[in-house]
Amino acid sequence: MLDDIRHALRQFAKAPGFTATAVLTLALGIGATTAIFTLVYAILLRSLPVADPGGLIRVGDNENCCINGGMQDDWSLFSYE
């Protein structure tokens, strides 16, 4: 195993352009994955910071805002049951 690591390091030293490209690609991939997971966790997976999230209600500014077929009823998390 130690010989394999030494061989890999020698190959990386012989081709610094490839090494930089590989490291940059891995860094961008890991960073993008981390950012997407952080957003999904913050928006969808983490529960609301209230004592009883099931008891929340939505107050609208017009008569058909929050009933079936309302303006934002299709996508709102608070309307989802």
C-alpha positions as CSV (number, residue, x, y, z in Angstrom):
1,M,0.0,0.0,0.0
2,L,2.8,2.4,0.8
3,D,4.4,1.7,-2.6
4,D,1.1,2.5,-4.3
5,I,1.0,5.9,-2.5
6,R,4.6,6.7,-3.4
7,H,3.8,5.7,-7.1
8,A,0.7,8.0,-7.1
9,L,2.7,10.9,-5.7
10,R,5.4,10.5,-8.3
11,Q,2.8,10.4,-11.1
12,F,1.2,13.6,-9.7
13,A,4.5,15.3,-9.5
14,K,5.2,14.4,-13.2
15,A,1.8,15.9,-14.3
16,P,1.1,19.0,-12.3
17,G,-1.6,20.1,-14.7
18,F,-3.6,16.9,-14.4
19,T,-3.1,17.0,-10.6
20,A,-4.5,20.6,-10.4
21,T,-7.4,19.7,-12.6
22,A,-8.3,16.6,-10.6
23,V,-8.0,18.4,-7.3
24,L,-10.1,21.4,-8.5
25,T,-12.8,19.0,-9.9
26,L,-13.0,17.1,-6.7
27,A,-13.2,20.4,-4.7
28,L,-16.0,21.8,-6.8
29,G,-17.9,18.5,-6.7
30,I,-17.6,18.2,-2.9
31,G,-18.4,21.9,-2.4
32,A,-21.5,21.8,-4.7
33,T,-22.8,18.6,-3.0
34,T,-22.3,20.2,0.5
35,A,-24.1,23.4,-0.6
36,I,-27.1,21.5,-2.0
37,F,-27.4,19.3,1.0
38,T,-27.3,22.3,3.3
39,L,-30.1,24.0,1.4
40,V,-32.2,20.9,1.3
41,Y,-31.7,20.3,5.0
42,A,-32.5,23.9,5.9
43,I,-35.6,24.2,3.8
44,L,-37.1,20.7,3.7
45,L,-35.7,18.4,6.4
46,R,-35.4,20.5,9.5
47,S,-38.5,20.9,11.6
48,L,-39.9,24.3,12.2
49,P,-38.6,26.1,15.4
50,V,-42.0,26.1,17.1
51,A,-43.4,24.0,19.9
52,D,-46.3,22.6,17.8
53,P,-45.6,22.8,14.0
54,G,-48.8,20.9,13.3
55,G,-50.9,23.6,14.9
56,L,-49.6,26.4,12.6
57,I,-52.2,28.1,10.4
58,R,-51.8,30.5,7.5
59,V,-53.5,33.9,7.4
60,G,-54.1,35.3,3.9
61,D,-54.9,38.8,2.7
62,N,-57.9,37.8,0.6
63,E,-60.8,35.4,0.7
64,N,-59.3,32.6,-1.5
65,C,-55.7,32.8,-0.5
66,C,-55.4,29.7,1.6
67,I,-58.1,27.4,0.5
68,N,-57.9,24.7,-2.3
69,G,-57.1,26.3,-5.6
70,G,-55.8,29.5,-4.0
71,M,-52.9,31.5,-5.4
72,Q,-50.0,29.8,-3.5
73,D,-51.7,26.6,-2.4
74,D,-49.8,24.4,-4.8
75,W,-46.3,25.0,-3.5
76,S,-46.5,26.4,0.0
77,L,-45.0,24.3,2.8
78,F,-47.5,25.6,5.2
79,S,-50.4,24.5,3.0
80,Y,-49.0,21.0,2.6
81,E,-50.7,18.4,4.8
